Amino acid sequence: MRIGFLFNHDQIHQVAHSLPIAIALAGSGIDAEVIAATTNPRLTAEVTRQGGDLIGREIKLAQLGLKSAGRRAAANAFSVIAPAAKLMVYGDNLDFFRSLDVLVVAEKTSLILKSRYRLDKLRIVHTRHGAGDRAIGFDKSSAGFDHVLVSGAKIRDRLTTEAKVDPGRISVVGYPKFDLAPTDHVHPLVNDGRPVVLYNPHPAPHLSSWFAQGRKVLDWFVEHDDYHLIFAPHVMLFERPFVATIDRLRIDRPGHISQRYLRAPNIHFDLGSRASTTMAYTDRADIYLGDASSQVYEFLRRPRPCVFLNTQRHAWRDDVNFTHWRAGPVIERADQLGEALLTARKDHQDIYRPVQTALFEHSFDLTQEPSAQRAARALAAFAGLDAPGLQPARPALAANA
């Protein structure tokens, strides 16, 4: 049997959501060939970094690409606003995908292999990426997978009720990314007692605070150097000159960061390095400032104050897609930041911390067993294979048993 793990994106942020499962599976004694398939050099480098000497040994590396210069040129032409290469790579590598029995993916574009290319015998398993609340994570396409590995009860329940996924095709496995301790111990700001705020805007124009208020947020921190700021948006915000969304027909331009902000000694900028994908910043910050990014749930692994920017004036209070906004004060303008930051800190212990703990526990079902091992065991069971190295440890017998 051949089990492939596909990494097909412009950025590397999805690798940590599924490669740990491949690593656990490869070391389990399973009777299957485990393959990591990458579609650009950036992804190949990150898979190799995370997988270490397992890559090329227990895990075969397959580097996929576009077959002709003409298609590569077309993909580059459209890449200004759309991930053309990511979509074209499926049709150009059908022989590889036909060779697999199971394909493990972190995003939904791979469903094109079934809907367009009719690879009906290929079983596709979705690991998802992130544990956020956005409606797009629970749309009807989620039901197109043969199996889904989810982080906790929240994801399972919304998939069954909103996407109508059969509960028998869902396994709750925890969050494999949490198995990877932050390796980028980023200390970009002087540890001088000033609170460190992480501003983490989402790229989607209909949800992001960046397009309407982002530069005003930077202005506020330039003028209030009693705070440090880490500006580390979702890695796709500045990846292309334009940002387009598929769930809402919106397009916008993120623009550039002016020297006024880049010169500010209390602001650290990271527009998409590997450190933005490793939880280094969510681990470093004292306060989270965001909008719709699922990274807030990674931040809540250790409860701390949060503030949310509702620049689009969503009616969010009874909207399940904004559940995470219960974790801190919600404001609409950057000039409200001063009061909101003080409130978030003052009310954290008594008001927001219990809410954050409940939100985290509903989103992540974590146990003493590594999540990647749980996910690999669920994957092996789905594939109908024995994996001797993935059996859960049996509890010790009592002395008087």
C-alpha beads as a LAMMPS data file, in Angstrom:
LAMMPS data file: protein, C-alpha beads

401 atoms
400 bonds

1 atom types
1 bond types

-500.0 500.0 xlo xhi
-500.0 500.0 ylo yhi
-500.0 500.0 zlo zhi

Masses

1 110.0

Atoms # bond

1 1 1 0.000 0.000 0.000
2 1 1 1.134 3.548 -0.798
3 1 1 0.132 6.437 1.471
4 1 1 0.972 9.902 0.199
5 1 1 1.112 13.149 2.158
6 1 1 0.691 16.112 -0.178
7 1 1 2.185 19.543 0.515
8 1 1 0.850 21.843 -2.191
9 1 1 0.819 25.512 -1.257
10 1 1 2.787 28.697 -1.841
11 1 1 3.697 28.942 1.837
12 1 1 4.856 26.362 4.399
13 1 1 2.266 26.927 7.139
14 1 1 0.348 23.703 6.483
15 1 1 3.325 21.333 6.731
16 1 1 3.201 21.070 10.530
17 1 1 -0.427 19.969 10.431
18 1 1 0.230 16.700 8.607
19 1 1 3.949 15.877 8.366
20 1 1 4.108 14.856 12.072
21 1 1 1.509 12.197 11.202
22 1 1 3.696 10.878 8.374
23 1 1 6.650 10.752 10.756
24 1 1 4.660 8.790 13.345
25 1 1 3.314 6.452 10.682
26 1 1 6.752 5.802 9.171
27 1 1 8.126 4.683 12.510
28 1 1 5.197 2.417 13.358
29 1 1 6.135 -0.761 11.544
30 1 1 3.185 -0.321 9.196
31 1 1 3.211 -2.392 6.014
32 1 1 2.966 0.590 3.684
33 1 1 5.148 2.960 1.728
34 1 1 4.918 6.487 3.157
35 1 1 5.539 9.298 0.676
36 1 1 5.828 13.055 1.185
37 1 1 5.003 14.904 -2.038
38 1 1 6.044 18.551 -2.377
39 1 1 5.307 20.995 -5.177
40 1 1 7.957 23.697 -4.789
41 1 1 11.464 24.093 -3.319
42 1 1 10.203 26.022 -0.289
43 1 1 7.992 23.123 0.739
44 1 1 10.706 20.576 0.025
45 1 1 13.094 22.447 2.312
46 1 1 10.538 22.631 5.144
47 1 1 9.562 18.962 4.861
48 1 1 13.237 18.035 4.921
49 1 1 13.868 20.287 7.909
50 1 1 10.990 18.864 9.943
51 1 1 11.479 15.267 8.845
52 1 1 15.250 15.198 9.251
53 1 1 16.971 11.972 8.264
54 1 1 13.624 10.166 7.956
55 1 1 13.111 11.912 4.618
56 1 1 14.530 9.716 1.894
57 1 1 14.743 6.756 4.276
58 1 1 11.481 5.831 6.030
59 1 1 9.613 8.568 4.144
60 1 1 10.110 8.757 0.406
61 1 1 10.256 12.253 -1.071
62 1 1 8.417 12.939 -4.346
63 1 1 8.871 16.370 -5.881
64 1 1 5.972 17.232 -8.161
65 1 1 5.767 20.102 -10.605
66 1 1 4.280 21.401 -13.836
67 1 1 5.335 19.435 -16.897
68 1 1 5.834 22.133 -19.505
69 1 1 7.404 25.569 -19.728
70 1 1 4.131 26.893 -21.134
71 1 1 2.134 25.787 -18.118
72 1 1 4.755 27.172 -15.761
73 1 1 4.569 30.512 -17.555
74 1 1 0.766 30.517 -17.347
75 1 1 0.886 29.691 -13.651
76 1 1 3.333 32.532 -13.023
77 1 1 1.143 34.969 -14.945
78 1 1 -1.935 34.185 -12.864
79 1 1 -0.075 33.891 -9.553
80 1 1 -0.431 37.617 -8.893
81 1 1 -3.973 37.021 -7.620
82 1 1 -4.589 33.257 -7.652
83 1 1 -2.761 30.015 -6.762
84 1 1 -2.725 28.789 -10.362
85 1 1 0.249 26.435 -9.975
86 1 1 -1.377 24.778 -6.978
87 1 1 -4.418 23.907 -9.091
88 1 1 -2.511 22.915 -12.241
89 1 1 -0.220 20.501 -10.417
90 1 1 -3.012 17.953 -9.986
91 1 1 -3.678 17.478 -13.687
92 1 1 0.030 17.352 -14.499
93 1 1 0.738 14.554 -11.986
94 1 1 -2.209 12.200 -12.344
95 1 1 0.060 9.162 -12.711
96 1 1 1.516 9.854 -9.290
97 1 1 -1.894 10.288 -7.666
98 1 1 -3.206 7.132 -9.377
99 1 1 -0.301 5.223 -7.846
100 1 1 -1.534 5.986 -4.315
101 1 1 -4.050 4.108 -2.219
102 1 1 -4.502 6.909 0.325
103 1 1 -3.743 10.628 0.012
104 1 1 -3.446 12.768 3.153
105 1 1 -3.937 16.516 2.722
106 1 1 -4.349 19.616 4.885
107 1 1 -6.548 21.607 2.497
108 1 1 -9.500 21.081 0.181
109 1 1 -8.182 21.791 -3.313
110 1 1 -7.162 18.139 -3.609
111 1 1 -10.829 17.190 -3.948
112 1 1 -10.406 18.189 -7.599
113 1 1 -8.827 14.754 -8.043
114 1 1 -12.266 13.251 -7.466
115 1 1 -14.574 15.932 -8.845
116 1 1 -12.681 16.706 -12.067
117 1 1 -10.195 13.913 -12.643
118 1 1 -12.416 11.067 -11.448
119 1 1 -9.853 9.289 -9.290
120 1 1 -12.678 7.592 -7.435
121 1 1 -10.512 4.770 -6.078
122 1 1 -8.133 7.183 -4.351
123 1 1 -9.135 7.614 -0.715
124 1 1 -8.432 11.142 0.540
125 1 1 -7.985 11.959 4.217
126 1 1 -8.241 15.546 5.440
127 1 1 -6.122 16.670 8.397
128 1 1 -7.371 20.281 8.232
129 1 1 -5.038 23.102 9.281
130 1 1 -5.909 25.116 12.330
131 1 1 -8.867 24.896 14.695
132 1 1 -10.608 28.156 13.883
133 1 1 -14.248 29.124 13.652
134 1 1 -14.603 30.380 10.063
135 1 1 -17.616 29.067 8.160
136 1 1 -15.465 27.994 5.195
137 1 1 -13.960 25.291 7.393
138 1 1 -17.360 23.636 7.658
139 1 1 -18.807 24.058 4.170
140 1 1 -20.292 21.220 2.135
141 1 1 -16.973 20.379 0.462
142 1 1 -15.774 19.003 3.808
143 1 1 -18.086 16.058 3.189
144 1 1 -16.141 15.135 0.049
145 1 1 -13.322 13.483 1.993
146 1 1 -13.249 9.795 2.791
147 1 1 -12.082 10.529 6.323
148 1 1 -11.347 13.619 8.422
149 1 1 -8.919 13.930 11.336
150 1 1 -10.036 16.694 13.709
151 1 1 -8.566 18.401 16.737
152 1 1 -11.539 18.264 19.091
153 1 1 -15.263 18.181 19.752
154 1 1 -15.923 21.641 18.294
155 1 1 -14.663 20.671 14.852
156 1 1 -16.362 17.262 14.934
157 1 1 -19.719 18.699 15.933
158 1 1 -19.731 21.495 13.369
159 1 1 -18.700 19.117 10.598
160 1 1 -21.562 16.770 11.394
161 1 1 -24.211 19.479 11.796
162 1 1 -23.160 22.020 9.157
163 1 1 -21.290 19.981 6.527
164 1 1 -23.330 16.808 7.141
165 1 1 -20.200 14.674 7.458
166 1 1 -20.966 11.140 8.634
167 1 1 -19.659 10.894 12.237
168 1 1 -18.201 7.501 11.351
169 1 1 -15.828 9.245 8.936
170 1 1 -14.369 11.521 11.622
171 1 1 -11.589 10.746 14.107
172 1 1 -10.779 13.099 16.975
173 1 1 -6.989 12.999 17.287
174 1 1 -5.826 16.226 18.933
175 1 1 -3.483 18.691 17.244
176 1 1 -0.269 17.246 15.757
177 1 1 1.264 20.705 15.397
178 1 1 1.404 20.929 19.189
179 1 1 3.797 17.974 19.168
180 1 1 6.360 20.296 17.629
181 1 1 7.708 22.570 20.333
182 1 1 8.506 26.049 18.990
183 1 1 11.952 25.729 17.453
184 1 1 12.369 29.366 16.511
185 1 1 13.057 30.874 19.903
186 1 1 12.453 34.344 18.580
187 1 1 13.337 37.168 20.937
188 1 1 13.233 40.078 18.493
189 1 1 12.376 42.654 21.140
190 1 1 14.256 43.683 24.251
191 1 1 12.866 41.936 27.316
192 1 1 12.539 45.119 29.355
193 1 1 9.219 44.583 31.083
194 1 1 7.063 46.251 28.444
195 1 1 4.113 44.054 27.335
196 1 1 4.598 42.365 23.958
197 1 1 1.545 42.479 21.681
198 1 1 1.237 40.144 18.678
199 1 1 -0.829 41.666 15.853
200 1 1 -1.922 38.791 13.610
201 1 1 -4.405 39.967 10.943
202 1 1 -6.093 37.494 8.603
203 1 1 -5.577 37.825 4.808
204 1 1 -9.240 37.536 3.703
205 1 1 -10.449 41.046 2.767
206 1 1 -13.963 40.446 4.114
207 1 1 -12.611 39.433 7.524
208 1 1 -9.225 41.096 7.951
209 1 1 -8.641 44.224 10.004
210 1 1 -5.533 45.064 7.986
211 1 1 -7.142 46.762 4.976
212 1 1 -9.288 49.210 6.967
213 1 1 -7.336 49.762 10.179
214 1 1 -3.981 47.977 9.962
215 1 1 -1.798 51.011 9.393
216 1 1 -3.689 52.908 12.077
217 1 1 -2.835 50.040 14.425
218 1 1 0.841 50.478 13.517
219 1 1 0.489 54.239 14.030
220 1 1 -0.895 53.626 17.503
221 1 1 2.070 51.484 18.514
222 1 1 4.563 53.937 17.024
223 1 1 3.022 56.556 19.284
224 1 1 2.731 54.290 22.335
225 1 1 6.155 52.799 22.893
226 1 1 5.186 51.617 26.354
227 1 1 4.229 48.483 24.397
228 1 1 6.298 46.282 22.107
229 1 1 4.571 45.010 18.954
230 1 1 5.236 41.927 16.855
231 1 1 3.533 42.399 13.495
232 1 1 3.269 38.841 12.163
233 1 1 0.168 38.533 9.973
234 1 1 -1.074 35.324 8.404
235 1 1 1.705 34.313 6.017
236 1 1 -0.564 34.716 2.978
237 1 1 -1.435 38.387 3.595
238 1 1 1.709 39.690 1.884
239 1 1 2.516 36.639 -0.245
240 1 1 1.018 38.177 -3.424
241 1 1 0.399 41.745 -4.610
242 1 1 -3.349 41.094 -4.334
243 1 1 -5.405 39.007 -1.933
244 1 1 -8.539 37.288 -3.226
245 1 1 -11.009 35.108 -1.337
246 1 1 -13.072 32.264 -2.713
247 1 1 -15.779 32.034 -0.062
248 1 1 -16.638 35.703 -0.667
249 1 1 -15.869 37.391 -3.956
250 1 1 -13.476 40.002 -2.616
251 1 1 -10.082 41.217 -3.743
252 1 1 -7.807 43.792 -2.169
253 1 1 -4.204 44.941 -2.125
254 1 1 -2.178 44.639 1.101
255 1 1 0.255 47.340 -0.035
256 1 1 3.656 48.036 1.472
257 1 1 5.032 48.811 4.915
258 1 1 6.408 52.343 5.088
259 1 1 9.749 53.259 6.610
260 1 1 7.934 55.153 9.387
261 1 1 6.860 51.818 10.791
262 1 1 9.952 49.810 9.894
263 1 1 12.152 52.270 11.813
264 1 1 10.070 52.069 15.004
265 1 1 12.343 50.507 17.659
266 1 1 9.420 48.902 19.503
267 1 1 8.003 47.052 16.460
268 1 1 9.262 43.811 14.955
269 1 1 8.000 42.894 11.461
270 1 1 7.687 39.417 9.998
271 1 1 5.631 39.233 6.815
272 1 1 5.974 35.508 6.271
273 1 1 9.158 33.836 7.477
274 1 1 9.254 30.316 8.905
275 1 1 9.051 31.794 12.404
276 1 1 5.497 32.860 11.567
277 1 1 4.515 29.199 11.170
278 1 1 6.175 27.596 14.198
279 1 1 4.161 29.161 17.058
280 1 1 7.272 31.162 17.988
281 1 1 5.339 34.424 18.097
282 1 1 2.206 33.075 19.743
283 1 1 4.526 31.601 22.377
284 1 1 6.470 34.861 22.831
285 1 1 3.655 37.410 23.079
286 1 1 1.904 38.616 26.222
287 1 1 -1.212 39.855 24.411
288 1 1 -2.897 38.726 21.183
289 1 1 -4.430 41.294 18.803
290 1 1 -6.270 39.841 15.839
291 1 1 -9.461 39.332 13.893
292 1 1 -10.322 35.998 12.224
293 1 1 -7.088 33.991 12.240
294 1 1 -7.216 30.541 13.817
295 1 1 -3.792 31.247 15.325
296 1 1 -5.603 32.705 18.320
297 1 1 -6.373 29.128 19.395
298 1 1 -2.669 28.270 19.318
299 1 1 -2.069 31.364 21.453
300 1 1 -4.712 30.164 23.938
301 1 1 -2.720 27.033 24.686
302 1 1 -1.395 29.299 27.436
303 1 1 -4.264 31.674 28.326
304 1 1 -3.313 35.348 28.082
305 1 1 -5.129 38.611 27.291
306 1 1 -6.657 39.043 23.832
307 1 1 -8.184 41.953 21.887
308 1 1 -10.120 41.623 18.624
309 1 1 -10.665 44.150 15.828
310 1 1 -14.131 44.125 14.273
311 1 1 -13.389 46.662 11.547
312 1 1 -16.132 45.246 9.286
313 1 1 -18.734 45.672 12.038
314 1 1 -19.917 42.073 11.972
315 1 1 -22.918 41.182 14.119
316 1 1 -20.706 38.723 15.912
317 1 1 -22.224 38.067 19.322
318 1 1 -24.520 35.211 18.306
319 1 1 -22.435 34.092 15.333
320 1 1 -20.629 30.771 15.840
321 1 1 -18.033 31.868 13.277
322 1 1 -16.774 34.473 15.743
323 1 1 -16.815 32.336 18.870
324 1 1 -13.170 33.181 19.557
325 1 1 -14.112 36.841 20.058
326 1 1 -15.486 35.862 23.437
327 1 1 -11.865 35.565 24.592
328 1 1 -11.323 39.313 24.986
329 1 1 -12.627 42.826 24.305
330 1 1 -13.851 43.549 20.761
331 1 1 -13.267 46.988 19.252
332 1 1 -13.888 48.574 15.854
333 1 1 -11.148 51.196 15.587
334 1 1 -7.459 51.474 16.346
335 1 1 -8.044 54.559 18.504
336 1 1 -9.828 52.265 20.977
337 1 1 -6.705 50.153 21.502
338 1 1 -5.474 51.866 24.659
339 1 1 -8.608 51.198 26.670
340 1 1 -9.055 47.708 25.179
341 1 1 -5.531 46.598 26.051
342 1 1 -5.937 47.822 29.613
343 1 1 -9.325 46.098 29.930
344 1 1 -8.018 42.838 28.494
345 1 1 -5.248 42.754 31.080
346 1 1 -7.331 43.958 34.026
347 1 1 -10.237 41.550 33.406
348 1 1 -8.216 38.596 32.177
349 1 1 -8.048 36.492 35.327
350 1 1 -11.648 36.899 36.480
351 1 1 -13.564 37.240 33.212
352 1 1 -11.652 36.107 30.141
353 1 1 -9.340 33.333 31.363
354 1 1 -12.208 30.911 32.207
355 1 1 -13.742 31.604 28.789
356 1 1 -10.413 31.016 27.055
357 1 1 -9.894 27.723 28.877
358 1 1 -13.349 26.504 27.836
359 1 1 -12.794 27.567 24.216
360 1 1 -9.443 25.790 24.088
361 1 1 -10.743 22.552 25.610
362 1 1 -13.694 22.506 23.203
363 1 1 -11.327 22.982 20.254
364 1 1 -8.545 20.566 21.254
365 1 1 -8.876 17.065 22.662
366 1 1 -5.359 16.611 24.018
367 1 1 -4.098 13.620 25.999
368 1 1 -0.758 12.401 27.301
369 1 1 -0.296 10.571 24.008
370 1 1 1.175 12.709 21.202
371 1 1 -1.508 13.861 18.787
372 1 1 0.512 12.761 15.763
373 1 1 0.584 9.202 17.092
374 1 1 -3.178 9.244 17.663
375 1 1 -3.693 10.572 14.147
376 1 1 -1.361 7.983 12.628
377 1 1 -3.211 5.192 14.437
378 1 1 -6.552 6.495 13.151
379 1 1 -5.108 6.717 9.635
380 1 1 -3.788 3.150 9.807
381 1 1 -7.177 1.910 11.007
382 1 1 -8.898 3.752 8.157
383 1 1 -6.480 2.141 5.682
384 1 1 -7.107 -1.291 7.237
385 1 1 -3.485 -1.774 8.262
386 1 1 -1.810 -2.955 11.430
387 1 1 0.630 -0.523 13.004
388 1 1 2.334 -2.306 15.914
389 1 1 4.283 0.779 16.960
390 1 1 1.151 2.867 17.354
391 1 1 -0.691 0.877 19.983
392 1 1 -1.603 3.060 22.974
393 1 1 0.196 2.252 26.196
394 1 1 -1.890 0.146 28.555
395 1 1 -2.458 1.587 32.028
396 1 1 -0.415 -0.089 34.730
397 1 1 -2.266 -2.635 36.851
398 1 1 -2.906 -1.763 40.461
399 1 1 -0.601 -3.494 42.935
400 1 1 -3.463 -5.446 44.532
401 1 1 -5.188 -6.361 41.280

Bonds

1 1 1 2
2 1 2 3
3 1 3 4
4 1 4 5
5 1 5 6
6 1 6 7
7 1 7 8
8 1 8 9
9 1 9 10
10 1 10 11
11 1 11 12
12 1 12 13
13 1 13 14
14 1 14 15
15 1 15 16
16 1 16 17
17 1 17 18
18 1 18 19
19 1 19 20
20 1 20 21
21 1 21 22
22 1 22 23
23 1 23 24
24 1 24 25
25 1 25 26
26 1 26 27
27 1 27 28
28 1 28 29
29 1 29 30
30 1 30 31
31 1 31 32
32 1 32 33
33 1 33 34
34 1 34 35
35 1 35 36
36 1 36 37
37 1 37 38
38 1 38 39
39 1 39 40
40 1 40 41
41 1 41 42
42 1 42 43
43 1 43 44
44 1 44 45
45 1 45 46
46 1 46 47
47 1 47 48
48 1 48 49
49 1 49 50
50 1 50 51
51 1 51 52
52 1 52 53
53 1 53 54
54 1 54 55
55 1 55 56
56 1 56 57
57 1 57 58
58 1 58 59
59 1 59 60
60 1 60 61
61 1 61 62
62 1 62 63
63 1 63 64
64 1 64 65
65 1 65 66
66 1 66 67
67 1 67 68
68 1 68 69
69 1 69 70
70 1 70 71
71 1 71 72
72 1 72 73
73 1 73 74
74 1 74 75
75 1 75 76
76 1 76 77
77 1 77 78
78 1 78 79
79 1 79 80
80 1 80 81
81 1 81 82
82 1 82 83
83 1 83 84
84 1 84 85
85 1 85 86
86 1 86 87
87 1 87 88
88 1 88 89
89 1 89 90
90 1 90 91
91 1 91 92
92 1 92 93
93 1 93 94
94 1 94 95
95 1 95 96
96 1 96 97
97 1 97 98
98 1 98 99
99 1 99 100
100 1 100 101
101 1 101 102
102 1 102 103
103 1 103 104
104 1 104 105
105 1 105 106
106 1 106 107
107 1 107 108
108 1 108 109
109 1 109 110
110 1 110 111
111 1 111 112
112 1 112 113
113 1 113 114
114 1 114 115
115 1 115 116
116 1 116 117
117 1 117 118
118 1 118 119
119 1 119 120
120 1 120 121
121 1 121 122
122 1 122 123
123 1 123 124
124 1 124 125
125 1 125 126
126 1 126 127
127 1 127 128
128 1 128 129
129 1 129 130
130 1 130 131
131 1 131 132
132 1 132 133
133 1 133 134
134 1 134 135
135 1 135 136
136 1 136 137
137 1 137 138
138 1 138 139
139 1 139 140
140 1 140 141
141 1 141 142
142 1 142 143
143 1 143 144
144 1 144 145
145 1 145 146
146 1 146 147
147 1 147 148
148 1 148 149
149 1 149 150
150 1 150 151
151 1 151 152
152 1 152 153
153 1 153 154
154 1 154 155
155 1 155 156
156 1 156 157
157 1 157 158
158 1 158 159
159 1 159 160
160 1 160 161
161 1 161 162
162 1 162 163
163 1 163 164
164 1 164 165
165 1 165 166
166 1 166 167
167 1 167 168
168 1 168 169
169 1 169 170
170 1 170 171
171 1 171 172
172 1 172 173
173 1 173 174
174 1 174 175
175 1 175 176
176 1 176 177
177 1 177 178
178 1 178 179
179 1 179 180
180 1 180 181
181 1 181 182
182 1 182 183
183 1 183 184
184 1 184 185
185 1 185 186
186 1 186 187
187 1 187 188
188 1 188 189
189 1 189 190
190 1 190 191
191 1 191 192
192 1 192 193
193 1 193 194
194 1 194 195
195 1 195 196
196 1 196 197
197 1 197 198
198 1 198 199
199 1 199 200
200 1 200 201
201 1 201 202
202 1 202 203
203 1 203 204
204 1 204 205
205 1 205 206
206 1 206 207
207 1 207 208
208 1 208 209
209 1 209 210
210 1 210 211
211 1 211 212
212 1 212 213
213 1 213 214
214 1 214 215
215 1 215 216
216 1 216 217
217 1 217 218
218 1 218 219
219 1 219 220
220 1 220 221
221 1 221 222
222 1 222 223
223 1 223 224
224 1 224 225
225 1 225 226
226 1 226 227
227 1 227 228
228 1 228 229
229 1 229 230
230 1 230 231
231 1 231 232
232 1 232 233
233 1 233 234
234 1 234 235
235 1 235 236
236 1 236 237
237 1 237 238
238 1 238 239
239 1 239 240
240 1 240 241
241 1 241 242
242 1 242 243
243 1 243 244
244 1 244 245
245 1 245 246
246 1 246 247
247 1 247 248
248 1 248 249
249 1 249 250
250 1 250 251
251 1 251 252
252 1 252 253
253 1 253 254
254 1 254 255
255 1 255 256
256 1 256 257
257 1 257 258
258 1 258 259
259 1 259 260
260 1 260 261
261 1 261 262
262 1 262 263
263 1 263 264
264 1 264 265
265 1 265 266
266 1 266 267
267 1 267 268
268 1 268 269
269 1 269 270
270 1 270 271
271 1 271 272
272 1 272 273
273 1 273 274
274 1 274 275
275 1 275 276
276 1 276 277
277 1 277 278
278 1 278 279
279 1 279 280
280 1 280 281
281 1 281 282
282 1 282 283
283 1 283 284
284 1 284 285
285 1 285 286
286 1 286 287
287 1 287 288
288 1 288 289
289 1 289 290
290 1 290 291
291 1 291 292
292 1 292 293
293 1 293 294
294 1 294 295
295 1 295 296
296 1 296 297
297 1 297 298
298 1 298 299
299 1 299 300
300 1 300 301
301 1 301 302
302 1 302 303
303 1 303 304
304 1 304 305
305 1 305 306
306 1 306 307
307 1 307 308
308 1 308 309
309 1 309 310
310 1 310 311
311 1 311 312
312 1 312 313
313 1 313 314
314 1 314 315
315 1 315 316
316 1 316 317
317 1 317 318
318 1 318 319
319 1 319 320
320 1 320 321
321 1 321 322
322 1 322 323
323 1 323 324
324 1 324 325
325 1 325 326
326 1 326 327
327 1 327 328
328 1 328 329
329 1 329 330
330 1 330 331
331 1 331 332
332 1 332 333
333 1 333 334
334 1 334 335
335 1 335 336
336 1 336 337
337 1 337 338
338 1 338 339
339 1 339 340
340 1 340 341
341 1 341 342
342 1 342 343
343 1 343 344
344 1 344 345
345 1 345 346
346 1 346 347
347 1 347 348
348 1 348 349
349 1 349 350
350 1 350 351
351 1 351 352
352 1 352 353
353 1 353 354
354 1 354 355
355 1 355 356
356 1 356 357
357 1 357 358
358 1 358 359
359 1 359 360
360 1 360 361
361 1 361 362
362 1 362 363
363 1 363 364
364 1 364 365
365 1 365 366
366 1 366 367
367 1 367 368
368 1 368 369
369 1 369 370
370 1 370 371
371 1 371 372
372 1 372 373
373 1 373 374
374 1 374 375
375 1 375 376
376 1 376 377
377 1 377 378
378 1 378 379
379 1 379 380
380 1 380 381
381 1 381 382
382 1 382 383
383 1 383 384
384 1 384 385
385 1 385 386
386 1 386 387
387 1 387 388
388 1 388 389
389 1 389 390
390 1 390 391
391 1 391 392
392 1 392 393
393 1 393 394
394 1 394 395
395 1 395 396
396 1 396 397
397 1 397 398
398 1 398 399
399 1 399 400
400 1 400 401
